[in-house]
Amino acid sequence: MPENRKRPASVPAMNRLLVFWLAARTVFQGAAADAKRTQDASQDGWRVNSNHQTDAHCMFTKRGPPDDEEDGIPIHITNNCGETIWPGIETQSGTGPGTGGFEQAPGNTTRLWVSPEWQGRIWGRTNCTVSGESASCETGDCGQLLDCQAGGEPPATLAEFTLAGGTDGNQTFYDISLVDGYNLPLSINHIPSDNTTFIPPNLTNCACIATSGWLDGSAGTGTTYYSNDTYPIPWETDESDESVRSWCPWPNLVSPPEKPGHGIFPYPDDSIPRPPFSPCLSSCAATGKKEDCCAGEYDDAEKCKPARYSRRAKNVCPDAYSFAYDDDESTFIVPRGRGGGWEVVLCPAGRSTSILRQLGAELRELGAGGRLSEETVGRLQNVTYITMDKGDAGVVRPMVMTMMMVRWTSFALVIWLVL
């Protein structure tokens, strides 16, 4: 050992051990604190910003439509199903489109307008019997009214919007929700405004397709539907028409098929063939239990956990809400546009998207800063990057590794000085 690095004879051995112990404790305690702070920032901050149910910036509700369409936000509803659908609309805040529901023939698009601070939901009703102003529907019924005055009855696949969200009202929150169950495939597509044309469609255009017969091939990305060749949308790749036919747990089926042999043979319920149209109740709607509805003492993210229905729903529709505390992997947040709008497509083509899982970090960058770096835009054009496994919802925590390296470097320096 060089002479200038020898330990001074005056430093007792116990002191050296004490310095070593203090340095090690500092490293491990600091690393744990860094990890917790980063986790809290990525989870709690995201949940606070995405609390779209309570963070509306408008407390009044008006049927509508807005007085001036130039100041309104376009909401388009397209029926891509092979039969008539009866869309339902619930205005929860702001000025609505002037209707709560209507009959829509296959292939038609209805163009509506709402106020810039509108908050509400849209869903599709099926197999309705209409007589004048009444409409009795198999799924999504709203008090047997054609023009809904309230939300639909479960099961119903929902498109939910808060157009003026966030602390300053400059963000738009939206999601596809299966919290009230599933009845129809549904997608949400962004209609860019002048100040949001820079947003790539593979960060905004989400879909939930959990009905047999509607799935496209199993490619990892899609450019044919609701995007373009430049920005491929990440798709769910594990499901097939056969597997998606039986994703709904048997007790949650609205109209379960008759069991073969009248129960004589021990058929597993999930192996019994089902029709393509098999509406599915959520766990909450099926049981009404507090633990399934995240109600009462279970109204807590630490206590309310996904049930079997929620786990299966998340498999077939990764970008959809599956239960009440599913914010982190279900809410889309984009800058609020001036004049841009949204299209809700019933029975869209393609496959369920997996945007939040695969491109969650990029979407968080967009939601937090209202812009995307050139490097990020480049990644969003890279098919290899888009389809690679990113773990839990694309969460990236580089600061933990950075601080770990700093602390371990400090620790090594202390040991070198002591020794």
C-alpha positions as CSV (number, residue, x, y, z in Angstrom):
1,M,0.0,0.0,0.0
2,P,1.4,3.4,-0.9
3,E,2.7,5.4,2.1
4,N,0.2,8.3,1.7
5,R,-2.7,5.8,1.9
6,K,-1.7,4.1,5.2
7,R,-4.2,4.4,8.0
8,P,-3.1,6.7,10.7
9,A,-2.0,4.7,13.8
10,S,-4.3,6.9,16.0
11,V,-7.6,5.6,14.5
12,P,-8.8,2.7,16.7
13,A,-10.3,-0.4,15.1
14,M,-13.7,0.2,16.7
15,N,-13.9,3.6,15.1
16,R,-13.2,2.1,11.7
17,L,-16.0,-0.4,12.2
18,L,-18.4,2.4,13.3
19,V,-17.6,4.4,10.2
20,F,-18.2,1.3,8.0
21,W,-21.5,0.6,9.7
22,L,-22.7,4.2,9.4
23,A,-21.8,4.4,5.7
24,A,-23.5,1.1,4.9
25,R,-26.7,2.1,6.8
26,T,-26.8,5.4,4.9
27,V,-26.6,3.6,1.6
28,F,-29.4,1.2,2.2
29,Q,-31.7,3.7,4.0
30,G,-31.2,6.2,1.2
31,A,-31.8,3.6,-1.5
32,A,-35.0,2.6,0.2
33,A,-36.2,6.2,0.5
34,D,-35.4,6.9,-3.1
35,A,-37.3,3.9,-4.3
36,K,-40.3,4.8,-2.2
37,R,-40.3,8.5,-3.3
38,T,-40.1,7.5,-6.9
39,Q,-42.8,4.9,-6.5
40,D,-45.0,7.4,-4.7
41,A,-44.4,10.0,-7.4
42,S,-45.2,7.7,-10.3
43,Q,-48.3,6.2,-8.6
44,D,-49.8,8.8,-6.3
45,G,-49.1,11.7,-8.6
46,W,-50.6,9.8,-11.6
47,R,-53.7,8.9,-9.6
48,V,-54.2,12.5,-8.3
49,N,-53.9,13.8,-11.9
50,S,-56.2,11.1,-13.2
51,N,-59.0,11.5,-10.6
52,H,-61.4,12.3,-13.4
53,Q,-64.5,11.5,-11.4
54,T,-64.0,14.3,-8.9
55,D,-61.8,16.8,-10.6
56,A,-64.3,18.4,-12.9
57,H,-63.9,22.2,-13.4
58,C,-67.6,22.7,-14.1
59,M,-70.4,22.1,-11.5
60,F,-73.5,22.9,-13.6
61,T,-75.3,20.5,-15.9
62,K,-77.2,21.6,-19.0
63,R,-78.9,19.4,-21.6
64,G,-77.5,21.4,-24.5
65,P,-76.4,21.5,-27.2
66,P,-74.0,24.4,-26.8
67,D,-75.2,27.7,-28.2
68,D,-72.3,28.2,-30.5
69,E,-70.8,25.1,-32.2
70,E,-67.6,27.0,-32.9
71,D,-66.9,27.0,-29.2
72,G,-68.0,23.4,-28.8
73,I,-66.2,20.1,-28.8
74,P,-67.2,17.6,-31.4
75,I,-68.3,14.1,-30.2
76,H,-68.8,11.6,-32.9
77,I,-70.5,8.3,-32.4
78,T,-70.1,5.6,-35.0
79,N,-72.0,2.3,-35.3
80,N,-69.7,-0.2,-36.9
81,C,-71.8,-3.2,-35.7
82,G,-73.7,-5.3,-38.1
83,E,-77.1,-4.3,-36.6
84,T,-78.9,-1.3,-35.2
85,I,-77.5,0.0,-31.9
86,W,-79.1,2.6,-29.5
87,P,-76.3,4.8,-28.1
88,G,-76.8,6.3,-24.7
89,I,-75.3,9.5,-23.4
90,E,-75.1,10.8,-19.8
91,T,-74.0,14.3,-19.1
92,Q,-72.5,14.5,-15.6
93,S,-71.3,18.1,-15.8
94,G,-71.2,20.9,-18.4
95,T,-73.4,21.4,-21.4
96,G,-74.4,18.1,-23.2
97,P,-75.2,17.4,-26.8
98,G,-78.9,18.0,-26.5
99,T,-79.8,14.3,-26.5
100,G,-79.4,11.4,-24.1
101,G,-79.8,8.7,-26.7
102,F,-81.1,7.7,-30.1
103,E,-81.4,4.9,-32.6
104,Q,-78.5,4.4,-35.0
105,A,-78.4,2.2,-38.1
106,P,-75.3,0.1,-39.0
107,G,-72.5,2.1,-40.6
108,N,-73.8,5.5,-39.5
109,T,-71.9,8.3,-37.7
110,T,-73.8,10.8,-35.6
111,R,-72.0,14.1,-35.0
112,L,-72.7,15.9,-31.8
113,W,-71.3,18.9,-29.9
114,V,-70.7,19.5,-26.2
115,S,-69.2,22.3,-24.1
116,P,-65.4,22.5,-23.6
117,E,-65.8,21.6,-19.9
118,W,-68.2,18.6,-20.5
119,Q,-68.0,15.5,-18.4
120,G,-70.0,12.4,-19.3
121,R,-70.2,8.9,-20.6
122,I,-71.3,7.2,-23.8
123,W,-72.3,3.5,-24.3
124,G,-74.2,1.3,-26.7
125,R,-77.6,-0.3,-25.9
126,T,-78.5,-3.6,-27.6
127,N,-81.7,-5.4,-28.7
128,C,-84.0,-2.5,-27.8
129,T,-87.8,-2.6,-28.3
130,V,-88.8,1.0,-29.2
131,S,-92.3,2.5,-28.9
132,G,-92.5,6.2,-29.2
133,E,-90.2,7.7,-26.5
134,S,-89.7,4.4,-24.7
135,A,-87.0,1.8,-25.4
136,S,-86.6,-1.4,-23.5
137,C,-83.1,-2.8,-24.1
138,E,-81.4,-6.1,-23.3
139,T,-78.2,-4.3,-22.2
140,G,-77.4,-0.7,-21.3
141,D,-81.1,0.1,-20.6
142,C,-81.7,3.6,-19.0
143,G,-85.1,3.4,-17.4
144,Q,-86.7,2.2,-20.6
145,L,-86.3,5.6,-22.2
146,L,-85.0,6.2,-25.8
147,D,-83.6,9.6,-24.7
148,C,-81.7,8.6,-21.6
149,Q,-81.9,10.9,-18.5
150,A,-79.4,8.9,-16.5
151,G,-76.7,6.3,-16.9
152,G,-77.2,2.8,-18.3
153,E,-77.8,-0.3,-16.4
154,P,-75.0,-2.9,-16.2
155,P,-73.6,-4.5,-18.2
156,A,-72.4,-1.7,-20.5
157,T,-69.0,-0.9,-22.0
158,L,-68.5,2.8,-21.3
159,A,-66.5,5.6,-22.9
160,E,-65.9,8.2,-20.1
161,F,-64.7,11.8,-20.6
162,T,-63.6,14.7,-18.5
163,L,-62.7,17.3,-21.1
164,A,-61.4,20.0,-18.6
165,G,-59.5,18.0,-16.0
166,G,-56.4,18.5,-13.9
167,T,-55.7,21.2,-11.4
168,D,-55.9,24.0,-14.0
169,G,-58.4,22.4,-16.4
170,N,-55.8,22.1,-19.2
171,Q,-55.9,18.3,-19.4
172,T,-58.5,15.9,-20.9
173,F,-59.0,12.6,-19.1
174,Y,-60.8,9.7,-20.8
175,D,-61.0,6.0,-20.5
176,I,-62.9,2.8,-21.6
177,S,-64.6,1.4,-18.5
178,L,-65.6,-2.2,-17.8
179,V,-66.4,-1.4,-14.2
180,D,-70.1,-1.7,-15.1
181,G,-69.5,-4.8,-17.1
182,Y,-69.1,-5.5,-20.9
183,N,-71.6,-5.7,-23.6
184,L,-70.0,-4.3,-26.9
185,P,-66.6,-3.7,-28.3
186,L,-65.7,0.0,-28.1
187,S,-62.9,2.3,-29.1
188,I,-62.1,6.0,-28.6
189,N,-60.3,8.0,-31.2
190,H,-58.8,11.4,-30.9
191,I,-59.9,14.1,-33.4
192,P,-56.9,16.5,-33.3
193,S,-57.3,20.2,-32.8
194,D,-54.9,22.9,-34.1
195,N,-52.8,22.7,-31.0
196,T,-52.8,18.9,-30.6
197,T,-51.9,17.7,-34.1
198,F,-48.4,16.8,-32.8
199,I,-49.8,14.0,-30.6
200,P,-49.2,10.6,-32.3
201,P,-52.4,8.5,-32.6
202,N,-50.7,5.5,-31.0
203,L,-50.8,7.4,-27.7
204,T,-54.5,8.3,-27.9
205,N,-56.6,5.8,-29.9
206,C,-57.6,3.0,-27.5
207,A,-59.9,0.0,-28.1
208,C,-61.5,-2.9,-26.1
209,I,-62.6,-5.8,-28.3
210,A,-63.7,-8.8,-26.2
211,T,-66.3,-10.3,-28.5
212,S,-65.7,-13.4,-30.6
213,G,-65.7,-12.7,-34.3
214,W,-64.3,-9.2,-34.1
215,L,-60.6,-9.9,-33.5
216,D,-58.1,-9.1,-36.2
217,G,-54.9,-11.2,-36.6
218,S,-52.5,-11.5,-33.7
219,A,-49.8,-9.1,-34.9
220,G,-48.1,-7.0,-32.2
221,T,-49.1,-3.7,-33.7
222,G,-51.8,-2.3,-35.9
223,T,-51.7,0.5,-38.5
224,T,-54.8,-0.2,-40.6
225,Y,-57.3,0.9,-38.0
226,Y,-57.3,4.3,-36.3
227,S,-53.6,5.1,-36.9
228,N,-51.1,5.1,-39.7
229,D,-47.9,3.5,-40.9
230,T,-45.8,6.0,-39.0
231,Y,-47.2,5.4,-35.6
232,P,-48.2,1.7,-35.0
233,I,-50.6,1.1,-32.2
234,P,-49.6,-1.7,-29.7
235,W,-52.2,-4.5,-29.6
236,E,-53.0,-7.2,-27.2
237,T,-51.6,-10.4,-28.8
238,D,-52.6,-13.4,-26.6
239,E,-56.3,-13.7,-27.3
240,S,-58.0,-15.6,-30.1
241,D,-61.7,-15.8,-31.2
242,E,-61.9,-19.0,-29.3
243,S,-60.4,-17.8,-26.1
244,V,-62.2,-14.5,-26.1
245,R,-65.5,-16.3,-26.3
246,S,-65.1,-17.6,-22.8
247,W,-63.3,-14.8,-20.9
248,C,-66.3,-13.8,-18.8
249,P,-66.5,-15.9,-15.6
250,W,-69.6,-18.1,-15.7
251,P,-71.4,-16.5,-12.7
252,N,-71.1,-13.1,-14.4
253,L,-72.8,-14.0,-17.6
254,V,-76.1,-12.2,-18.1
255,S,-77.6,-15.1,-20.1
256,P,-75.5,-18.3,-19.6
257,P,-76.2,-21.1,-22.1
258,E,-77.8,-24.3,-20.9
259,K,-75.2,-26.8,-19.5
260,P,-74.8,-29.9,-21.7
261,G,-76.5,-33.0,-20.2
262,H,-78.5,-30.8,-17.8
263,G,-75.7,-31.0,-15.3
264,I,-75.2,-34.8,-15.5
265,F,-71.7,-34.5,-16.9
266,P,-69.0,-32.6,-14.9
267,Y,-68.3,-30.0,-17.6
268,P,-66.2,-27.1,-16.4
269,D,-68.3,-24.0,-16.8
270,D,-65.7,-22.1,-18.8
271,S,-65.5,-24.9,-21.4
272,I,-69.2,-24.7,-22.3
273,P,-69.6,-23.1,-25.7
274,R,-71.1,-19.6,-25.6
275,P,-72.6,-17.4,-28.3
276,P,-70.5,-14.6,-29.7
277,F,-72.7,-12.0,-28.0
278,S,-72.3,-12.8,-24.3
279,P,-72.8,-9.7,-22.1
280,C,-70.8,-9.9,-18.9
281,L,-71.6,-8.3,-15.5
282,S,-68.7,-6.9,-13.5
283,S,-68.0,-8.4,-10.1
284,C,-69.7,-5.5,-8.4
285,A,-72.8,-5.7,-10.6
286,A,-73.0,-9.5,-10.2
287,T,-72.6,-9.7,-6.4
288,G,-73.2,-6.2,-4.9
289,K,-70.6,-7.0,-2.2
290,K,-68.6,-4.2,-0.7
291,E,-65.3,-5.9,-1.5
292,D,-66.3,-6.2,-5.1
293,C,-67.6,-2.6,-5.4
294,C,-64.8,-1.0,-3.4
295,A,-67.4,0.4,-1.1
296,G,-67.6,1.1,2.7
297,E,-64.5,-0.1,4.5
298,Y,-63.2,-1.4,1.1
299,D,-63.1,2.1,-0.5
300,D,-59.3,2.0,-0.2
301,A,-56.7,1.1,-2.8
302,E,-54.9,-1.1,-0.3
303,K,-58.0,-3.1,0.5
304,C,-59.9,-3.2,-2.8
305,K,-58.2,-5.7,-5.1
306,P,-59.1,-7.0,-8.6
307,A,-61.4,-10.0,-8.5
308,R,-61.5,-12.8,-11.1
309,Y,-63.6,-10.8,-13.4
310,S,-61.2,-7.8,-13.2
311,R,-58.2,-9.9,-13.9
312,R,-59.8,-11.5,-17.0
313,A,-61.1,-8.2,-18.2
314,K,-57.6,-6.8,-18.0
315,N,-56.2,-9.7,-20.0
316,V,-58.7,-9.2,-22.9
317,C,-58.7,-5.3,-22.7
318,P,-55.4,-4.1,-21.2
319,D,-56.3,-0.4,-21.6
320,A,-59.8,-0.6,-20.0
321,Y,-60.8,0.0,-16.4
322,S,-61.5,-3.3,-14.8
323,F,-62.4,-2.2,-11.2
324,A,-62.6,1.1,-9.3
325,Y,-58.9,1.4,-8.3
326,D,-57.5,0.6,-11.7
327,D,-56.4,4.2,-12.5
328,D,-52.7,3.7,-13.1
329,E,-53.3,1.4,-16.1
330,S,-56.6,2.7,-17.4
331,T,-56.7,6.5,-17.6
332,F,-55.6,8.5,-20.7
333,I,-54.4,12.0,-20.1
334,V,-53.7,14.4,-22.9
335,P,-53.4,18.2,-23.3
336,R,-56.8,19.9,-23.6
337,G,-57.3,20.9,-27.3
338,R,-58.9,23.9,-28.7
339,G,-61.7,22.6,-30.9
340,G,-60.5,19.0,-31.2
341,G,-62.8,16.2,-30.2
342,W,-63.5,12.5,-29.9
343,E,-65.0,9.7,-31.8
344,V,-66.6,6.7,-30.0
345,V,-66.8,3.7,-32.2
346,L,-69.1,0.8,-31.3
347,C,-67.8,-2.6,-32.6
348,P,-64.5,-1.3,-34.0
349,A,-62.3,-3.4,-36.2
350,G,-58.8,-4.6,-35.0
351,R,-57.9,-5.8,-31.6
352,S,-57.8,-4.5,-28.0
353,T,-55.0,-2.0,-27.6
354,S,-52.2,-2.1,-25.0
355,I,-51.1,1.5,-25.1
356,L,-50.8,2.2,-21.3
357,R,-48.8,-1.0,-20.7
358,Q,-46.4,-0.5,-23.7
359,L,-46.2,3.3,-24.0
360,G,-47.1,4.4,-20.5
361,A,-43.9,6.4,-20.0
362,E,-44.5,8.4,-23.2
363,L,-48.1,9.1,-22.3
364,R,-47.1,10.3,-18.9
365,E,-44.5,12.6,-20.5
366,L,-47.3,14.0,-22.7
367,G,-49.8,14.4,-19.8
368,A,-47.3,16.1,-17.5
369,G,-45.6,18.5,-19.8
370,G,-48.1,18.9,-22.7
371,R,-45.4,18.1,-25.2
372,L,-43.1,15.3,-26.5
373,S,-39.4,15.3,-27.1
374,E,-37.9,14.4,-30.5
375,E,-36.4,11.3,-28.9
376,T,-39.8,10.2,-27.6
377,V,-41.5,10.8,-31.0
378,G,-38.8,8.7,-32.6
379,R,-39.5,5.8,-30.1
380,L,-43.2,6.0,-31.0
381,Q,-42.3,5.2,-34.6
382,N,-40.1,2.2,-33.7
383,V,-42.0,-1.1,-33.9
384,T,-39.3,-2.9,-32.0
385,Y,-39.6,-0.5,-29.1
386,I,-43.4,-0.4,-29.2
387,T,-43.7,-4.2,-28.9
388,M,-40.9,-4.9,-26.5
389,D,-41.8,-6.1,-23.0
390,K,-41.8,-3.0,-20.7
391,G,-42.9,-4.7,-17.5
392,D,-45.6,-3.1,-15.3
393,A,-47.4,-0.5,-17.5
394,G,-44.2,0.8,-19.0
395,V,-43.0,2.2,-15.7
396,V,-39.5,3.5,-15.9
397,R,-37.6,4.6,-12.8
398,P,-34.2,5.8,-13.9
399,M,-33.7,8.1,-10.9
400,V,-33.6,5.2,-8.5
401,M,-30.7,3.7,-10.4
402,T,-29.0,7.0,-10.6
403,M,-29.2,7.7,-6.9
404,M,-28.2,4.1,-6.1
405,M,-25.0,4.6,-8.1
406,V,-24.3,7.9,-6.4
407,R,-24.7,6.4,-2.9
408,W,-22.7,3.3,-3.7
409,T,-19.9,5.5,-5.1
410,S,-19.9,7.5,-1.9
411,F,-19.9,4.3,0.1
412,A,-16.9,2.9,-1.8
413,L,-15.1,6.2,-1.3
414,V,-15.6,6.1,2.5
415,I,-14.4,2.5,2.7
416,W,-11.3,3.4,0.6
417,L,-10.5,6.3,2.9
418,V,-11.0,4.2,6.0
419,L,-9.0,1.2,4.7
